Amino acid sequence: MSKIVLIGANHAGTAAANTIMDRYPDHELVIFDRNSNISYLGCGTALWIGRQIEGTEGLFYASEEALRSKGAVIHMETAVDRVDFAGKTVHATDKDGRSIETRYDKLIIAAGSLPIEPNIPGKDLERVHVVKLFQDGQAIDSALADPAVQTVAVVGAGYIGVEIAEAVQRRGKKALLFEAADTSLSGYYDPCFSKEMDKNLANHGIELHFNERLRAIEGEGSVSRVVSDRGAYPAGLVILAVGFRPDSALGRDHLKLFDNGAYLVDLHQRTSDPDVFAIGDCATVWSNALEAPAYIALATNAVRSGIVAAHNACGTPLASVGVQGSNGICIYGYKMVSTGLSLEAARRAGFDAVYTDCEDLQKPAFIEEDNAKVKLRVVYSEKSRRILGAQMASTQDISMGIHLFSLAIAEKLTIEKLALLDIFFLPHFNQPYNYITMAALGAD
Ligand SMILES: Cc1cc2nc3c(=O)[nH]c(=O)nc-3n(C[C@H](O)[C@H](O)[C@H](O)COP(=O)(O)OP(=O)(O)OC[C@H]3O[C@@H](n4cnc5c(N)ncnc54)[C@H](O)[C@@H]3O)c2cc1C
């Protein structure tokens, strides 16, 4: 039996804690989290703020009490200030200022990520918020309830900014969406996909300010306008959604780091210190598309990495199978999903990437109900023929299709093999010449 200390009890930490307590009840587990809640599904923030769901209750799936009832010692609202890696001791301070010191045999760091705050004048004014914690959602929600707030500037058109812009507009406010790139979602999709999302946003009244950088936020105490490199606009609320950085404050002087500061881990989630594991948003993942470590901050990756670290910390060797960064978004019913690398990302990474596109109805044209167009792009290496990525879009739920491409990338499938894959046909579901086969057959 060994003593495991876990720092952070959100998605990665909760997955690790549950695995340890369920599978290895003989081990001692001590958990620290500086927040007052755990397991908040940030993906629900926009749904709740936009009133697409009733309340926030369902956005938590675990609790301090549940972990305690399984036998863990848990210190909430207690920040770990320092780790003495040589002495294998964690030093923390609780909300009343009391110091807590505890030794470990194995340490799991699940400290997550922090929102990037662009260094622009006025970012500390009232009613300038980031989107990360449940508490951030509450602050935005209450600002939107103020009738004086008529216009909201959302900064960053990644998936969180786009979702929040939709939510703000659903609350009857004018949403201005600022983005330095020339499309939304440019990190995950090629322009032919992102531009469809841009049209969708504009058609629903979101004012797009792309190719435009915010220079200042102004106001007396509270924000009243924003200034960009193109103009000035009144705004009663500013929401900053420009990305996340790994929180590696505790181990950055001792552990090996990736180029963005995340803890560099192996397939067992082990850091450069053999008794220390790092999981979730504070650590790297292994990208099967790049065949290299990468930083992909997603709850899905966090949960899997937590499970892997828990087994290894408890003495059962288990290797991660790597990730593809599969993701999805649904804005006003328009759905986009992707996995692996976009064409632009693949070329930037040095691949001889080419692509094949196909757009068709999901089902034969004689099926008149629930039959929408689906757009598909498959990215592959011209020489090796290995599939590197895929993007799909439709008003219909096509999300299950992207998992096939995720597996294809993980298993290094070639585009020629995909063309011959056994895909069933029934008019209720798809076409005899379906778009996946047709895209693969069309590959040069
Ligand atoms: C608005 C929003 C929407 C999202 N939507 C999706 C989605 O749809 N799908 C998806 O897969 N992902 C989504 N994500 C990303 C996902 O939420 C993150 O990848 C996930 O939260 C990472 O989990 P984590 O446990 O690694 O880190 P975090 O969630 O950052 O949790 C880290 C925990 O560590 C604690 N902690 C940190 N430092 C200390 C310390 N020194 N002492 C004590 N405690 C500490 C923190 O209090 C926190 O509880 C979204 C994120 C946001 C913000």
The ligand as an ORCA input file, in Angstrom:
! r2SCAN-3c Opt
* xyz 0 1
  C     -16.069     27.082    -21.394
  C     -15.367     25.776    -21.626
  C     -15.935     24.833    -22.448
  C     -15.289     23.614    -22.674
  N     -15.887     22.682    -23.484
  C     -15.304     21.475    -23.644
  C     -15.952     20.455    -24.408
  O     -17.054     20.651    -24.929
  N     -15.310     19.258    -24.542
  C     -14.099     19.014    -23.964
  O     -13.576     17.891    -24.114
  N     -13.457     19.962    -23.257
  C     -14.034     21.170    -23.081
  N     -13.400     22.142    -22.335
  C     -12.036     21.884    -21.819
  C     -12.098     21.173    -20.494
  O     -12.940     21.830    -19.604
  C     -10.682     21.066    -19.928
  O      -9.894     20.368    -20.844
  C     -10.744     20.330    -18.590
  O     -11.357     21.152    -17.640
  C      -9.368     19.928    -18.106
  O      -9.510     19.288    -16.891
  P      -8.338     19.262    -15.823
  O      -8.886     18.536    -14.633
  O      -7.096     18.809    -16.442
  O      -8.066     20.791    -15.470
  P      -8.955     21.933    -14.843
  O     -10.366     21.798    -15.242
  O      -8.254     23.207    -15.154
  O      -8.883     21.649    -13.272
  C      -7.723     21.819    -12.531
  C      -8.067     21.750    -11.055
  O      -6.886     21.879    -10.288
  C      -7.103     22.760     -9.208
  N      -5.790     23.353     -8.854
  C      -4.912     23.965     -9.697
  N      -3.801     24.354     -9.047
  C      -3.996     23.990     -7.761
  C      -3.197     24.126     -6.585
  N      -1.993     24.716     -6.610
  N      -3.687     23.657     -5.424
  C      -4.905     23.051     -5.377
  N      -5.698     22.900     -6.463
  C      -5.240     23.345     -7.632
  C      -8.110     23.757     -9.747
  O      -8.830     24.382     -8.705
  C      -9.005     22.860    -10.611
  O     -10.090     22.329     -9.896
  C     -14.025     23.365    -22.081
  C     -13.448     24.324    -21.251
  C     -14.105     25.511    -21.012
  C     -13.474     26.515    -20.109
*
